[in-house]
Amino acid sequence: MNAHQNIFKFTLCFMLSVLSACSSGPAEKPLPDSITSPAFFLDQGVQHYNNNYYAKAIDDFDKALLQYRSIDDQAGIAKSCLNLANAYMAINHNKTAAEYLSKANTVIEQASLTELDEYLRLLYSSLAINNALFDEAQQELNQVLESRNPVIQLAALQNRTKIAFDKNADDKIQWLDKYRTLQQSHADNSLSHRSRILRFEAELADEESRKTTLLSESLAISRNLADRPAIAATLVQWAEMDLAAANFTDAEDKYLRALFIRHELGDVKNSLLILKKLQIIYLATDNEKQKKTKYWITKISDNDLKGWEQLFSDFDNYPLLQK
């Protein structure tokens, strides 16, 4: 999904800010670094996240968390944990994300940080979807589908629509209609949701030409937003069409483009899924690359990530830079 980028913008509402009181007396002293520094790291993390630099975002959020803990700022601790969970989910490190969500949940309950409840429930739903726990995800979403915050509600409807499509439920068209209607009422600030809706519509389309048109439009939007996970997801969905039609050359091209993006993002789970699709193509075409895909599939499946940075070089068809 790419619920994450839109969901994440919600955290901007909870950034610490410095409020200046108007006074005729002498100017107040600047706030100490112990207060402004963690807020700076949190803000930097959001910027890196929105630019799909997840490793940098995680580093910034981790720094913010340590500094908020050093001044016992419960709200800052909770926000940092939520943001870390979201960033880890973006690269499918779901176990680590679950640990941060659990900690955030504890802090939010203990400190009565009710303003963070909806965001917490939304992230729990995303985690459950990543783990294919759809009933659990629906329970979490029931608490935010009617949110008064349109950013939260849009992300919730995206998650709910994804559940309906993944389960091939009878009401998937109804959920897509609700999602589309809300997105259209906030069209200026929700282009990434528009891109996701087009991909859902492509799943429903019967004619291949219609599917191609919808995916082309979705890809164009994601490219303009430089939304790398969405670009990769669209390429994979399109490659699935090519693979089903035995258009192996086109399918390989799109899978490789998606693999490059997922590998650059450090997304091990999706990289493995793409490698398995490439293996199908190479076996069907008796391509010698099947040896490379088999090697990496086995290696990653065994959780052996040694040499991870070399993975894509085994498949790259662009000229190497001369050193």
SEGU-621891 format. One record per residue (C-alpha): residue number from 0; residue in three letters; z, y, x. Coordinates in Angstrom, 1 decimal, padded with zeros to 4 digits, always signed. Each point is the difference from the previous one (the first is absolute). Example, Ala and Ser with C-alpha at 12.3 -4.5 7.8 and 13.67 -1.06 7.14 Angstrom:
<atoms>
+-----+------+--------+--------+--------+
: seq : type :      w :      v :      u :
+-----+------+--------+--------+--------+
:   0 :  ALA : +007.8 : -004.5 : +012.3 :
:   1 :  SER : -000.7 : +003.4 : +001.4 :
+-----+------+--------+--------+--------+
</atoms>
This chain:
<atoms>
+-----+------+--------+--------+--------+
: seq : type :      w :      v :      u :
+-----+------+--------+--------+--------+
:   0 :  MET : +000.0 : +000.0 : +000.0 :
:   1 :  ASN : -000.1 : +003.4 : +001.1 :
:   2 :  ALA : +002.8 : +001.2 : -002.1 :
:   3 :  HIS : +001.8 : +000.9 : +003.1 :
:   4 :  GLN : -001.7 : +003.3 : +000.9 :
:   5 :  ASN : +000.5 : +001.5 : -003.4 :
:   6 :  ILE : +003.5 : -001.4 : -000.4 :
:   7 :  PHE : +000.9 : +001.4 : +003.4 :
:   8 :  LYS : -000.8 : +003.6 : -000.9 :
:   9 :  PHE : +002.9 : -000.2 : -002.4 :
:  10 :  THR : +002.4 : +000.0 : +003.0 :
:  11 :  LEU : -001.1 : +003.6 : +000.8 :
:  12 :  CYS : +002.1 : +001.0 : -003.0 :
:  13 :  PHE : +003.1 : -001.3 : +001.7 :
:  14 :  MET : -000.5 : +001.6 : +003.4 :
:  15 :  LEU : +002.9 : +001.9 : +001.3 :
:  16 :  SER : -000.6 : +003.7 : -000.1 :
:  17 :  VAL : +001.9 : +002.9 : +001.4 :
:  18 :  LEU : +001.0 : +002.4 : -002.8 :
:  19 :  SER : +000.7 : +003.5 : +001.0 :
:  20 :  ALA : +002.5 : +002.0 : -002.1 :
:  21 :  CYS : -000.7 : +003.6 : -000.5 :
:  22 :  SER : +002.8 : +002.1 : +001.3 :
:  23 :  SER : +000.6 : +003.6 : +001.1 :
:  24 :  GLY : +002.3 : -001.3 : +002.8 :
:  25 :  PRO : -001.0 : -001.2 : +003.5 :
:  26 :  ALA : -002.6 : -002.7 : +000.3 :
:  27 :  GLU : +001.4 : -003.5 : -000.1 :
:  28 :  LYS : -000.3 : -002.1 : +003.1 :
:  29 :  PRO : -002.9 : -002.5 : +000.1 :
:  30 :  LEU : +000.8 : -003.5 : -001.1 :
:  31 :  PRO : +000.9 : -002.3 : +002.9 :
:  32 :  ASP : -002.6 : -002.5 : +001.4 :
:  33 :  SER : +002.0 : -002.9 : -001.4 :
:  34 :  ILE : -001.1 : +001.1 : -003.5 :
:  35 :  THR : -003.5 : +001.4 : +000.6 :
:  36 :  SER : -001.2 : -002.7 : +002.5 :
:  37 :  PRO : +000.2 : -003.1 : -002.4 :
:  38 :  ALA : -001.8 : +002.0 : -002.7 :
:  39 :  PHE : -002.7 : +000.8 : +002.6 :
:  40 :  PHE : -000.5 : -003.7 : +000.8 :
:  41 :  LEU : -000.1 : -000.9 : -003.7 :
:  42 :  ASP : -002.7 : +002.6 : -000.5 :
:  43 :  GLN : -001.9 : -001.1 : +003.0 :
:  44 :  GLY : +000.2 : -003.6 : -001.3 :
:  45 :  VAL : -001.5 : +001.0 : -003.3 :
:  46 :  GLN : -002.9 : +001.7 : +001.7 :
:  47 :  HIS : -000.7 : -003.0 : +002.2 :
:  48 :  TYR : +000.3 : -002.4 : -003.0 :
:  49 :  ASN : -002.5 : +002.1 : -002.0 :
:  50 :  ASN : -002.4 : -000.2 : +002.9 :
:  51 :  ASN : +000.5 : -003.8 : +000.2 :
:  52 :  TYR : +001.8 : +000.1 : +003.3 :
:  53 :  TYR : +002.6 : -002.5 : -001.0 :
:  54 :  ALA : +001.5 : -000.8 : +003.4 :
:  55 :  LYS : +000.5 : +003.7 : +000.7 :
:  56 :  ALA : +001.5 : +000.5 : -003.5 :
:  57 :  ILE : +002.4 : -002.9 : +000.5 :
:  58 :  ASP : +001.1 : +001.5 : +003.3 :
:  59 :  ASP : +000.7 : +003.4 : -001.6 :
:  60 :  PHE : +001.8 : -001.5 : -003.0 :
:  61 :  ASP : +002.1 : -002.1 : +002.3 :
:  62 :  LYS : +001.0 : +003.1 : +002.0 :
:  63 :  ALA : +000.8 : +001.8 : -003.2 :
:  64 :  LEU : +002.2 : -002.9 : -001.2 :
:  65 :  LEU : +002.0 : -000.1 : +003.3 :
:  66 :  GLN : +000.6 : +003.7 : -000.2 :
:  67 :  TYR : +001.0 : +000.0 : -003.6 :
:  68 :  ARG : +002.4 : -002.8 : +000.7 :
:  69 :  SER : +001.5 : +002.1 : +002.8 :
:  70 :  ILE : +001.0 : +002.7 : -002.5 :
:  71 :  ASP : +000.7 : -002.4 : -002.9 :
:  72 :  ASP : -002.6 : +001.6 : -002.2 :
:  73 :  GLN : -000.3 : -002.6 : -002.8 :
:  74 :  ALA : -003.0 : +001.5 : -001.7 :
:  75 :  GLY : -001.8 : +000.2 : +003.3 :
:  76 :  ILE : +000.9 : -003.6 : +000.9 :
:  77 :  ALA : -001.4 : -001.2 : -003.4 :
:  78 :  LYS : -003.2 : +002.0 : +000.3 :
:  79 :  SER : -000.6 : -001.3 : +003.5 :
:  80 :  CYS : +000.5 : -003.6 : -001.0 :
:  81 :  LEU : -002.3 : +000.4 : -003.0 :
:  82 :  ASN : -002.7 : +001.6 : +002.2 :
:  83 :  LEU : +000.4 : -002.8 : +002.6 :
:  84 :  ALA : -000.3 : -002.6 : -002.7 :
:  85 :  ASN : -003.2 : +001.6 : -001.3 :
:  86 :  ALA : -001.5 : +000.3 : +003.5 :
:  87 :  TYR : +000.7 : -003.6 : +000.8 :
:  88 :  MET : -001.5 : -001.1 : -003.3 :
:  89 :  ALA : -003.2 : +001.9 : +000.8 :
:  90 :  ILE : -000.6 : -002.4 : +002.9 :
:  91 :  ASN : +001.3 : -003.1 : -001.9 :
:  92 :  HIS : +003.3 : -000.4 : +001.9 :
:  93 :  ASN : +001.7 : -000.8 : -003.3 :
:  94 :  LYS : +003.1 : -001.7 : +001.4 :
:  95 :  THR : +001.0 : +003.1 : +002.0 :
:  96 :  ALA : -000.9 : +002.2 : -003.0 :
:  97 :  ALA : +002.3 : -002.1 : -002.2 :
:  98 :  GLU : +002.9 : +000.6 : +002.4 :
:  99 :  TYR : -000.4 : +003.7 : -000.1 :
: 100 :  LEU : -000.4 : +000.1 : -003.7 :
: 101 :  SER : +003.3 : -002.0 : -000.4 :
: 102 :  LYS : +001.8 : +002.5 : +002.2 :
: 103 :  ALA : -001.5 : +002.9 : -001.9 :
: 104 :  ASN : +001.1 : -001.6 : -003.2 :
: 105 :  THR : +003.6 : -000.3 : +001.2 :
: 106 :  VAL : +000.2 : +003.6 : +001.2 :
: 107 :  ILE : -001.6 : +001.4 : -003.2 :
: 108 :  GLU : +002.5 : -001.9 : -002.1 :
: 109 :  GLN : +003.0 : +000.9 : +002.1 :
: 110 :  ALA : -000.9 : +003.7 : +000.2 :
: 111 :  SER : -001.3 : +000.2 : -003.5 :
: 112 :  LEU : -003.4 : +001.4 : +001.1 :
: 113 :  THR : -001.6 : -000.4 : -003.4 :
: 114 :  GLU : -002.9 : +002.3 : +000.9 :
: 115 :  LEU : -001.3 : -002.8 : +002.3 :
: 116 :  ASP : +000.3 : -002.8 : -002.6 :
: 117 :  GLU : -003.6 : +000.1 : -001.2 :
: 118 :  TYR : -001.5 : +000.0 : +003.4 :
: 119 :  LEU : +002.2 : -003.0 : +000.9 :
: 120 :  ARG : -001.1 : -001.9 : -003.0 :
: 121 :  LEU : -003.6 : +000.8 : +000.8 :
: 122 :  LEU : +000.3 : -001.3 : +003.5 :
: 123 :  TYR : +001.7 : -003.2 : -001.2 :
: 124 :  SER : -002.9 : -000.6 : -002.4 :
: 125 :  SER : -002.5 : +000.4 : +002.9 :
: 126 :  LEU : +002.0 : -002.4 : +002.1 :
: 127 :  ALA : +000.1 : -002.5 : -002.8 :
: 128 :  ILE : -003.8 : +000.3 : -000.4 :
: 129 :  ASN : -000.5 : -000.6 : +003.7 :
: 130 :  ASN : +002.0 : -003.2 : -000.4 :
: 131 :  ALA : -001.9 : -001.0 : -003.2 :
: 132 :  LEU : +003.3 : +000.2 : -002.0 :
: 133 :  PHE : -001.7 : +001.6 : -003.0 :
: 134 :  ASP : +002.7 : -000.5 : -002.6 :
: 135 :  GLU : +002.5 : +001.7 : +002.4 :
: 136 :  ALA : -002.4 : +002.8 : +000.6 :
: 137 :  GLN : -000.5 : +000.6 : -003.7 :
: 138 :  GLN : +003.8 : +000.2 : -000.5 :
: 139 :  GLU : +000.2 : +002.7 : +002.6 :
: 140 :  LEU : -002.9 : +001.9 : -001.5 :
: 141 :  ASN : +001.4 : +000.0 : -003.5 :
: 142 :  GLN : +002.5 : +002.7 : +001.3 :
: 143 :  VAL : -002.7 : +002.4 : +001.3 :
: 144 :  LEU : -003.1 : -000.5 : -002.1 :
: 145 :  GLU : +001.1 : +002.9 : -002.2 :
: 146 :  SER : +001.2 : +002.2 : +002.8 :
: 147 :  ARG : -000.4 : +003.8 : -000.6 :
: 148 :  ASN : -001.2 : +000.3 : +003.6 :
: 149 :  PRO : -003.8 : -000.5 : -000.1 :
: 150 :  VAL : -000.1 : -001.2 : +003.6 :
: 151 :  ILE : +002.5 : -002.7 : -000.7 :
: 152 :  GLN : -001.7 : -000.9 : -003.3 :
: 153 :  LEU : -003.4 : -000.2 : +001.6 :
: 154 :  ALA : +001.2 : -002.3 : +002.7 :
: 155 :  ALA : +001.9 : -002.1 : -002.6 :
: 156 :  LEU : -003.1 : -000.4 : -002.1 :
: 157 :  GLN : -002.0 : -001.0 : +003.1 :
: 158 :  ASN : +002.5 : -002.7 : +000.8 :
: 159 :  ARG : +000.1 : -001.2 : -003.7 :
: 160 :  THR : -003.8 : -000.1 : -000.1 :
: 161 :  LYS : -000.1 : -002.0 : +003.2 :
: 162 :  ILE : +002.4 : -002.5 : -001.4 :
: 163 :  ALA : -002.2 : -000.4 : -003.1 :
: 164 :  PHE : -003.1 : -000.5 : +002.0 :
: 165 :  ASP : +001.6 : -002.4 : +002.5 :
: 166 :  LYS : +001.3 : -002.1 : -002.9 :
: 167 :  ASN : -003.3 : +000.4 : -001.9 :
: 168 :  ALA : +002.2 : +001.0 : -003.0 :
: 169 :  ASP : -001.5 : +000.7 : -003.4 :
: 170 :  ASP : +001.3 : +003.6 : +000.1 :
: 171 :  LYS : -001.6 : +000.9 : +003.4 :
: 172 :  ILE : -002.6 : +002.3 : -001.7 :
: 173 :  GLN : +002.7 : +001.8 : -002.0 :
: 174 :  TRP : +002.1 : +000.6 : +003.2 :
: 175 :  LEU : -003.1 : +001.3 : +001.8 :
: 176 :  ASP : -000.7 : +002.3 : -002.9 :
: 177 :  LYS : +003.5 : +001.5 : +000.2 :
: 178 :  TYR : -000.3 : +000.4 : +003.7 :
: 179 :  ARG : -003.4 : +001.7 : -000.3 :
: 180 :  THR : +001.1 : +002.3 : -002.7 :
: 181 :  LEU : +003.0 : +001.3 : +002.0 :
: 182 :  GLN : -002.1 : +000.4 : +003.1 :
: 183 :  GLN : -002.6 : +002.0 : -001.8 :
: 184 :  SER : +002.7 : +002.4 : -001.2 :
: 185 :  HIS : +001.1 : +000.6 : +003.6 :
: 186 :  ALA : -003.5 : -000.4 : +001.6 :
: 187 :  ASP : +000.4 : +002.8 : +002.6 :
: 188 :  ASN : +002.9 : -001.6 : +001.8 :
: 189 :  SER : -000.7 : -003.7 : -000.4 :
: 190 :  LEU : -003.3 : -000.9 : +001.6 :
: 191 :  SER : +001.4 : -003.1 : +001.7 :
: 192 :  HIS : +000.9 : -001.3 : -003.5 :
: 193 :  ARG : -003.5 : +000.7 : -001.1 :
: 194 :  SER : -001.3 : -002.1 : +002.9 :
: 195 :  ARG : +002.4 : -002.9 : -001.1 :
: 196 :  ILE : -001.1 : +000.3 : -003.6 :
: 197 :  LEU : -003.6 : -000.4 : +001.1 :
: 198 :  ARG : +000.8 : -003.2 : +001.8 :
: 199 :  PHE : +001.7 : -001.4 : -003.1 :
: 200 :  GLU : -003.0 : +001.0 : -002.0 :
: 201 :  ALA : -002.2 : -001.8 : +002.5 :
: 202 :  GLU : +002.0 : -003.2 : -000.6 :
: 203 :  LEU : -000.8 : +000.2 : -003.7 :
: 204 :  ALA : -003.7 : +000.9 : +000.3 :
: 205 :  ASP : -002.4 : -002.8 : -000.8 :
: 206 :  GLU : -003.2 : +001.2 : +001.8 :
: 207 :  GLU : -000.1 : +000.0 : +003.8 :
: 208 :  SER : -001.8 : +003.4 : +000.0 :
: 209 :  ARG : +002.9 : +001.5 : -002.0 :
: 210 :  LYS : +002.6 : -001.5 : +002.3 :
: 211 :  THR : -001.9 : +001.4 : +003.0 :
: 212 :  THR : -000.1 : +003.5 : -001.5 :
: 213 :  LEU : +003.7 : +000.0 : -000.8 :
: 214 :  LEU : +001.0 : -001.3 : +003.5 :
: 215 :  SER : -002.3 : +002.5 : +001.7 :
: 216 :  GLU : +001.7 : +002.9 : -001.9 :
: 217 :  SER : +003.4 : -001.4 : +000.8 :
: 218 :  LEU : -000.8 : -000.4 : +003.7 :
: 219 :  ALA : -001.4 : +003.6 : +000.1 :
: 220 :  ILE : +003.3 : +001.4 : -001.4 :
: 221 :  SER : +002.1 : -002.0 : +002.4 :
: 222 :  ARG : -002.1 : +001.0 : +003.0 :
: 223 :  ASN : +000.3 : +003.7 : -001.0 :
: 224 :  LEU : +003.8 : -000.5 : -000.2 :
: 225 :  ALA : +000.0 : -001.9 : +003.3 :
: 226 :  ASP : +002.0 : -002.7 : -001.9 :
: 227 :  ARG : -000.4 : -002.9 : +002.4 :
: 228 :  PRO : +001.8 : -002.7 : -002.0 :
: 229 :  ALA : -002.1 : +000.9 : -003.1 :
: 230 :  ILE : -003.2 : +000.0 : +002.0 :
: 231 :  ALA : +000.8 : -003.5 : +001.4 :
: 232 :  ALA : +001.0 : -001.3 : -003.5 :
: 233 :  THR : -003.3 : +001.3 : -001.5 :
: 234 :  LEU : -002.0 : -001.6 : +002.8 :
: 235 :  VAL : +001.7 : -003.3 : -000.5 :
: 236 :  GLN : -000.6 : +000.1 : -003.8 :
: 237 :  TRP : -003.7 : +000.8 : +000.6 :
: 238 :  ALA : -000.2 : -002.8 : +002.6 :
: 239 :  GLU : +001.3 : -002.4 : -002.6 :
: 240 :  MET : -003.0 : +000.7 : -002.1 :
: 241 :  ASP : -002.4 : -000.5 : +002.9 :
: 242 :  LEU : +001.8 : -003.3 : +001.0 :
: 243 :  ALA : -000.3 : -001.3 : -003.6 :
: 244 :  ALA : -003.7 : +000.7 : +000.1 :
: 245 :  ALA : -000.4 : -001.7 : +003.4 :
: 246 :  ASN : -001.0 : +003.4 : +001.5 :
: 247 :  PHE : +001.7 : -001.0 : +003.2 :
: 248 :  THR : -001.3 : +002.7 : +002.3 :
: 249 :  ASP : +001.1 : +002.8 : -002.3 :
: 250 :  ALA : +003.4 : -001.7 : -000.7 :
: 251 :  GLU : +000.7 : -000.5 : +003.7 :
: 252 :  ASP : -000.8 : +003.7 : +000.7 :
: 253 :  LYS : +002.4 : +001.2 : -002.7 :
: 254 :  TYR : +002.8 : -002.4 : +001.0 :
: 255 :  LEU : -000.3 : +001.0 : +003.7 :
: 256 :  ARG : +000.2 : +003.7 : -000.9 :
: 257 :  ALA : +003.1 : -000.7 : -002.1 :
: 258 :  LEU : +001.4 : -002.2 : +002.8 :
: 259 :  PHE : -000.3 : +002.9 : +002.4 :
: 260 :  ILE : +002.0 : +002.3 : -002.3 :
: 261 :  ARG : +002.7 : -002.6 : -000.7 :
: 262 :  HIS : +000.4 : -000.9 : +003.6 :
: 263 :  GLU : +000.2 : +003.7 : +001.0 :
: 264 :  LEU : +002.7 : +000.4 : -002.7 :
: 265 :  GLY : +002.0 : -002.9 : +001.4 :
: 266 :  ASP : -000.4 : -001.8 : -003.3 :
: 267 :  VAL : +000.4 : -003.7 : +001.0 :
: 268 :  LYS : +000.0 : -001.5 : -003.5 :
: 269 :  ASN : -003.3 : +001.6 : -001.1 :
: 270 :  SER : -001.6 : -000.6 : +003.3 :
: 271 :  LEU : +000.8 : -003.7 : -000.4 :
: 272 :  LEU : -001.5 : +000.0 : -003.5 :
: 273 :  ILE : -003.2 : +001.6 : +001.3 :
: 274 :  LEU : -000.3 : -002.5 : +002.9 :
: 275 :  LYS : +000.2 : -002.9 : -002.5 :
: 276 :  LYS : -002.9 : +001.6 : -001.9 :
: 277 :  LEU : -002.0 : +000.4 : +003.2 :
: 278 :  GLN : +000.7 : -003.6 : +000.8 :
: 279 :  ILE : -001.6 : -001.1 : -003.3 :
: 280 :  ILE : -003.1 : +002.0 : +001.0 :
: 281 :  TYR : -000.2 : -001.3 : +003.5 :
: 282 :  LEU : +000.4 : -003.6 : -001.2 :
: 283 :  ALA : -002.7 : +000.5 : -002.6 :
: 284 :  THR : -002.4 : +001.5 : +002.5 :
: 285 :  ASP : +001.0 : -002.3 : +003.0 :
: 286 :  ASN : +000.8 : +003.1 : +002.0 :
: 287 :  GLU : +001.8 : -000.5 : +003.3 :
: 288 :  LYS : +002.5 : +002.8 : -001.0 :
: 289 :  GLN : +001.7 : -002.7 : -002.0 :
: 290 :  LYS : +001.8 : -001.0 : +003.2 :
: 291 :  LYS : +001.5 : +003.5 : +000.3 :
: 292 :  THR : +001.0 : +000.3 : -003.6 :
: 293 :  LYS : +001.7 : -003.5 : +000.1 :
: 294 :  TYR : +001.9 : +001.1 : +003.2 :
: 295 :  TRP : +001.3 : +003.2 : -001.6 :
: 296 :  ILE : +000.8 : -001.6 : -003.3 :
: 297 :  THR : +002.0 : -002.7 : +001.6 :
: 298 :  LYS : +001.7 : +002.5 : +002.4 :
: 299 :  ILE : +001.0 : +002.5 : -002.8 :
: 300 :  SER : +001.0 : -002.8 : -002.4 :
: 301 :  ASP : +002.4 : -001.2 : +002.6 :
: 302 :  ASN : +001.4 : +003.5 : +000.2 :
: 303 :  ASP : -001.2 : +000.3 : +003.6 :
: 304 :  LEU : -001.0 : +003.6 : +000.4 :
: 305 :  LYS : -000.3 : +000.0 : +003.8 :
: 306 :  GLY : -003.2 : +001.7 : +000.9 :
: 307 :  TRP : -000.3 : +001.5 : -003.5 :
: 308 :  GLU : -001.7 : +003.2 : +001.5 :
: 309 :  GLN : -002.9 : -002.2 : +001.2 :
: 310 :  LEU : -000.8 : -001.5 : -003.4 :
: 311 :  PHE : -002.7 : +002.3 : -001.1 :
: 312 :  SER : -001.8 : +000.1 : +003.3 :
: 313 :  ASP : -000.9 : -003.7 : -000.6 :
: 314 :  PHE : -002.1 : +001.1 : -003.0 :
: 315 :  ASP : -001.0 : +003.6 : +000.8 :
: 316 :  ASN : -003.8 : +000.5 : +000.1 :
: 317 :  TYR : +000.1 : +003.6 : +001.4 :
: 318 :  PRO : -000.7 : +000.7 : +003.6 :
: 319 :  LEU : +003.1 : +000.1 : +002.2 :
: 320 :  LEU : +001.0 : +003.3 : +001.5 :
: 321 :  GLN : -000.8 : +000.1 : +003.7 :
: 322 :  LYS : +003.2 : +000.6 : +002.1 :
+-----+------+--------+--------+--------+
</atoms>
